[in-house]
Amino acid sequence: MAKSITLSITASSRVGCVRVNNEDMLLLGEQMVRSGKTSQTVELAPGGRFLMALADGMGGHNCGEVASADTLNSLKFYYNDIPSGMDANAFNEAMCEWLKSINYTIDAKGRTKSECRGMGTTLVALACYEGAFYSLNCGDSRLYYMADGELRQLTIDHSLNNLLGQQKHSNIITNCIGGGCSCSYIDMDEHSALVKPGATFMLCSDGLSDMVSDQEIARLLGNGFGADALCQAAEDEGGRDNVSVIVARVLEIDN
């Protein structure tokens, strides 16, 4: 039976304590957020759709903030226009087609504007589509899930340290949008079975996960803190990078 779902969402994006500009960008439905915070309650009808996404413009490359904004703007319009009634396979194919398109766009801008050469971005998203919940991941930004006091990472980092089986994050990524990556890909998984009252999904850039331990993230989420408090925790630990977080809590599910 189709169900309606109510989400309480907080989002925050900060430049951090070291960087001079913020290359992160957040997307919540129609709203774009950079260097700010927002909150909203979203009521998802059985046939509705809503997208939460985070893009971390690549540090060390030119115009990372352009790449993250262009990527999320493109994704927003594409997601709103995809057909209704797609199953998981069709949804995955649609997202792969979008990835080809945005990669071409980012690379083309880099070729035509010298200041944008080599720019790129990560992407992590939680797509609510007609009652199904899908994660989308390209890079090393993360999606976490917390329920019954347990926190776990749902996405896999596309990074060199992960490829080598090392625990410490190296900031060298093996997959991204643009950035000269010739074989970008998106990991997609369905998480609909995890959606239950009291469950929490959290998207973050590595500006959080590099500075704040999973144990501390779990403590803050378990005590009801939202996205801005998590960003503050990263800054309290030194805030060496831009830090951006989206926290989505499942309030109600009605048949």
Protein Blocks (a to p, Z undefined) as FASTA:
>chain_A
ZZdddddddddddebjmbmbdfbdcdehjaccehiaddddddddfkbccddddddddehi
ahklmmmmmmmmmmmmmmmmpcehiafklmmmmmmmmmmmmmmmmmmmmmmmmklgoiac
dddddddeehiacdddedjbdcdddeehiacdfbdcddfklmnopabdghiafbdeejhi
abbccddddfklmgcghiacddddfklmmmpcfklmmmmmmnopafklmmmmmmmnnopa
ccdddddddfbdcZZ
